[in-house]
Every structure is written in structure tokens, then in C-alpha cells.
Amino acid sequence: MSDPADVQRDLGRHEADIERMKEDISAMREDLHKLTEMFAELRGGKRAVGILVGSAATMGAFLGWLASVFHIKPEGLP
């Protein structure tokens, strides 16, 4: 049989290990939350860039259409 003092020492060590694990899990949750926020900001930034690029492409297409309708050519072209 195990000595009661050994059992108590093992229980104390296990409790300390469990507390460290709880702290580690808490730190991991904080890190995960920060990563989630970063990805959300990145996704929002991608949308903004996509809207700007799409708007510029639409404006360019519209100006090209206007030039073709009114037969406008840059100087120097035949």
C-alpha cells in the first residue's frame, strides 16, 4: 500500500499541474481571440480593397465606353 504522505504529495503536485494547465489554456484562449480579431480586420481590409478595385475597373470601363460612343481617340493614334 502507498504511504498517505506520498499520496498527499502526489495530490499536491497534480493540483499544481492542473493549475498550470488552466493558466496555459486561458493564455491560449486569449491568443486565439487575438487571432480571430486580426483575421476579422484582415477580411474587412480585403473587402475595402476589393470595392476600390471594382470601382476603379467600373469607372475605367465606363470611360472606355464613353470614348467609343463619342469616337474619342488619344492623339497620335490612327
N, C-alpha and C positions, 0 to 999 in steps of 0.2 A: 504494500500500500504506500501511497505517497504521503509524505510528511505535510501536515497542514501549513507549515511555514512556506514550503515550496509552492503549494497551491496558491497561497495568498500572494507570493512574489510573482508567480506566473499571471495571476489575475491582474495585478497592478501593471505589469508590463503590457498585457493585452489591452487594458484600458488606455494606457498612454499611446499605444499603437493606433487604437481606434480614434482617439482624439486627433492625432496627426493626420490620419486618413480623412477625417471630417474637414480639417483645415485645408488639405490638398484639394478635396472635392469642391469646397467653397471657392478656392482660388481658380480652379478650372471653370467653374460656372461664371465667375467674373470675366475671365478671359474669353469664354465663349460669347458672353453678352457683348463684349467689346468688338469681337469679330463680326457678330451679327450686325451691329451698328455700322461698322465700316463697310460691309457689303451692301447695306441699305443705302448708304451715302453714295457708294460707287454706282449702284444701279440707277439712282436718281441722276447722277452726273452723266451717265451714258444716255439716258433719255434726253437730257438737255442738249447734248451734243448731236444726237440723232435728229432732234427737232430743228436745230440750227442748220445742219447739213441738208435736211429735207427741204427746209425753207429756201436755202440758197439754190438748190437744184431746181426747185419750182420757179423761182424768180428768173434763173438763167433760161429755163425752157420758155417761160413767158416772153422774155426779151427776144429770144431767138424766133419765136412765133411772130412777134410784132415786126421784127426785121424782115421776115419772109413775106408777111402780108403787105407791108409798105415798100417792098423791094429795096430795102436799105442794105447797102454793101459797104464794108470798110474801104477806104481809099487804097488804091493800088491793086485791087483785085479785078479780074476781068468781068 
